[in-house]
Amino acid sequence: MKELELIAEQLKHAKNPAITSSFQHECVVLTDLVRQVKPDIPVLFLETFHHFPQTLTYRDEMTKQYGLNLVVLKAPEPKIGLWKESTKACCDVHKVGPLFSALENYDVWFTALRRDQSPSRANLKEVEPFKLPSGKAITKVAPLAAWTVRDVWRYAKEHQIKLLPLYELGYTSIGCEPCTTLPPDPNEPRSGRWQGQTLECGIHLEAK
């Protein structure tokens, strides 16, 4: 499987690799793949204080089932409800800041991004350098870049991976509860995020 070969090749040269996971379906599939090569890889989860209860329950279930090396990242000064004033500010405080700060400790970052998720990810590369706000460059690896959502579901079914129950309710992209709705556009999986104001929270945007 070429994805496993890519993962193994990147891990061969990594000193401090990590994988980020929001415990959406593609994140769990990627974690399953990476763990076949490095079972103890740190799995970084952003505690935004605004998650669906189902997400946190599922996270705990999968962490126990897989024996994950879960690393929970939190803002040093959380601002609950900040999304009411500005969704961007809320993401900056609870997601972007904590993640970029944590990534200073790693040199290879595995992410479950796919090109078919949104127009903003259409040119995603499987391996590319990523510059943090500090100026430090790390390697960002997206083994599932060329996968479709059907590929993700097929892998999960074939490997009997239990998925987040919110998908059964019709959600196609799941983030924080206040900023996630059922997708108004069936052709745009991420159209239910941030009231359609944006397609990205900022964690996948390289520092300028």
C-alpha positions in Angstrom: 0.0 0.0 0.0 1.6 3.2 -1.2 0.3 5.3 1.7 2.0 3.0 4.2 5.2 3.2 2.2 5.0 7.0 2.3 4.4 7.0 6.0 7.3 4.6 6.7 9.6 6.7 4.5 8.8 9.9 6.3 9.0 8.2 9.8 12.4 6.8 8.8 13.8 10.4 8.7 11.7 11.8 11.5 13.2 12.5 15.0 10.0 13.8 16.6 6.9 13.0 14.5 3.3 13.6 15.5 -0.2 13.3 14.1 -3.0 15.7 14.6 -6.5 14.3 15.0 -10.0 15.8 15.5 -11.3 12.2 15.5 -13.2 12.7 12.3 -13.4 9.7 10.0 -10.3 10.5 7.9 -8.3 11.3 11.1 -9.1 7.9 12.6 -8.2 6.1 9.3 -4.9 8.0 9.1 -4.2 7.1 12.7 -4.9 3.5 12.0 -2.4 3.6 9.1 0.4 5.5 10.9 0.1 3.3 14.0 0.9 0.3 11.8 4.4 1.8 11.5 4.7 3.7 14.8 2.1 2.6 17.4 3.3 5.1 20.0 3.3 8.2 17.8 1.9 11.3 19.7 -1.7 12.0 18.7 -2.3 15.8 19.1 -5.9 16.7 19.9 -7.1 20.3 20.3 -9.4 20.8 23.3 -11.3 23.8 22.1 -13.9 23.7 25.0 -16.6 23.9 22.3 -16.6 20.3 21.1 -19.8 18.1 20.7 -20.1 15.8 23.7 -20.2 12.9 21.2 -16.7 13.9 19.9 -15.2 13.8 23.4 -16.8 10.5 24.2 -15.7 9.0 20.9 -12.1 10.3 21.4 -11.9 8.6 24.8 -13.3 5.4 23.4 -10.8 5.3 20.5 -7.9 6.3 22.7 -8.6 3.4 25.0 -9.2 0.9 22.1 -6.1 1.8 20.3 -4.0 2.6 23.3 -3.2 6.0 21.8 -0.4 8.3 23.0 -2.9 11.1 23.2 -1.6 14.7 23.8 -4.4 17.1 24.6 -3.6 20.7 23.6 -5.3 23.7 25.3 -5.2 27.4 25.1 -3.3 28.8 28.1 -6.2 31.3 28.6 -9.4 29.8 27.1 -12.2 32.2 26.2 -15.4 30.2 26.2 -18.0 31.7 23.9 -15.6 33.8 22.0 -17.1 32.4 18.8 -20.1 34.7 19.4 -17.9 37.7 18.8 -15.6 36.3 16.2 -15.2 32.8 14.9 -11.8 33.6 13.6 -10.6 34.9 17.0 -12.1 31.8 18.6 -10.2 29.5 16.3 -7.0 31.6 16.7 -7.2 31.3 20.5 -8.3 27.7 20.9 -6.9 26.0 17.8 -4.2 27.9 15.9 -2.2 29.2 18.8 -2.1 25.9 20.8 -1.3 23.8 17.8 1.5 25.9 16.4 3.0 26.2 19.8 3.0 22.4 20.2 4.4 21.8 16.8 7.6 23.6 17.8 8.4 20.2 19.5 8.1 18.1 16.4 9.7 17.9 13.0 7.2 15.8 11.0 3.4 16.5 11.1 1.0 13.9 9.8 -2.4 15.3 8.9 -5.5 13.7 7.4 -6.2 16.5 4.8 -7.6 15.5 1.4 -7.8 17.4 -1.8 -11.5 16.7 -2.3 -12.5 18.3 1.1 -12.7 21.8 -0.3 -11.4 24.1 -3.0 -8.9 25.5 -0.5 -7.2 22.1 -0.4 -7.3 21.2 -4.1 -3.6 21.7 -4.5 -2.6 19.8 -1.4 0.7 17.9 -1.7 1.4 14.7 0.1 4.7 16.0 1.5 5.7 19.7 1.8 7.6 22.0 4.1 5.5 24.0 6.5 6.7 27.2 8.2 5.5 27.9 11.8 5.0 31.5 13.0 8.4 31.3 14.8 10.1 30.7 11.4 10.8 27.0 12.2 10.2 24.7 9.2 8.7 21.3 9.7 7.6 18.6 7.2 3.8 18.3 6.7 2.7 14.9 5.4 -0.8 14.2 4.1 -0.8 10.5 3.1 -4.6 10.6 2.2 -4.3 13.7 0.0 -5.5 11.8 -3.1 -8.3 9.9 -1.3 -12.0 10.5 -1.7 -14.5 10.4 1.0 -15.6 7.0 -0.4 -12.0 5.7 0.0 -12.1 6.7 3.7 -15.5 5.0 4.3 -14.3 1.9 2.4 -11.1 1.6 4.5 -13.1 2.1 7.7 -15.6 -0.6 6.8 -12.9 -3.1 5.6 -11.0 -2.6 8.8 -14.0 -2.5 11.1 -13.2 0.9 12.4 -16.1 2.5 14.4 -16.7 6.1 13.4 -18.0 9.1 15.2 -21.8 8.7 15.6 -22.5 12.3 14.4 -22.0 11.1 10.8 -25.2 9.0 11.2 -27.1 12.3 11.8 -26.0 13.7 8.4 -22.9 15.7 9.4 -20.1 15.6 6.8 -17.4 17.7 8.4 -17.4 18.0 12.2 -15.6 20.7 14.2 -16.8 22.7 17.3 -20.5 22.4 18.1 -21.4 26.1 17.8 -19.8 26.4 14.4 -20.9 23.1 12.8 -24.2 22.5 11.1 -25.6 20.0 8.7 -24.1 20.9 5.2 -26.5 23.2 3.3 -24.6 22.3 0.1 -24.5 18.5 -0.4 -21.7 19.0 -2.9 -19.5 20.9 -0.4 -18.7 18.7 2.6 -17.4 21.7 4.6 -20.3 24.0 3.9 -21.7 23.4 7.3 -18.6 24.8 9.0 -18.4 28.4 10.4 -21.8 29.4 8.9 -20.2 29.3 5.5 -18.0 32.3 6.3 -14.7 30.4 5.6 -13.4 27.0 4.7 -10.4 27.0 7.0 -9.8 27.7 10.7 -6.2 28.7 10.1 -4.2 25.7 11.3 -3.4 24.6 7.8 -2.4 28.1 6.6 1.3 28.6 6.6 2.8 31.7 8.3 3.8 34.5 6.0 
